[in-house]
Amino acid sequence: MVNIKKYQYEILLSTLIGNKNGILSVAVMQDKLEGSLIIMKNENHFCGTIKPDGSCEISGSIKTLTGSVDYHGDGYIDQQIVTLVLNTGKRKLFVSGKPLIKEEA
């Protein structure tokens, strides 16, 4: 049986036109990961690989106001933090975040 670890983060996506708040969810299955990045009310899926030390590589696309942008990124993911650099070929986008704390009703 494969052990799946799930994480969810409040993130800040830094772009040339400003910062965007969002949510990043990720599921880690051994050395593979998949997840979604919710930015500007759009859910953007990604997949990639992760090493035991938390370093990772991902790829996906982000929906924008004018279409979508493909990216390849690398960075670090663990229970306490996420930091990623997404390279679109034309520019770099920076993602940083901390665990999402859900308010209890």
Phi, psi and omega in degrees: 000133182275131177277120180253125176255130180243135180229152176220136187229148164275126185235163172237121176260116181264124181232175178296332182262010176129181181263143178235130175277151179193189180234133175242125176244139181217143173242127181251125179235098185057250182256012180244151174219153174213154182186193179217149178240116179259111181225137178051042177065016177245137176264123185240117184274150176214165176213166180175201181233156179219142178264163180303334180277001178095349178291143186214163172228134180226163172213151181178201176217152179243127175285134179239182178294335184249006181151229176216155183234123175281149178213160169232132184225165173216163182167218187216135178223130168212192184294334188256343188202153169225132173222125182222148170242119181256120182257118181267357186096327178255329182206169177248139176246142184245131179241129174222147181194170179229164182304140177285126177254115180274133178283138179270140182282000000 
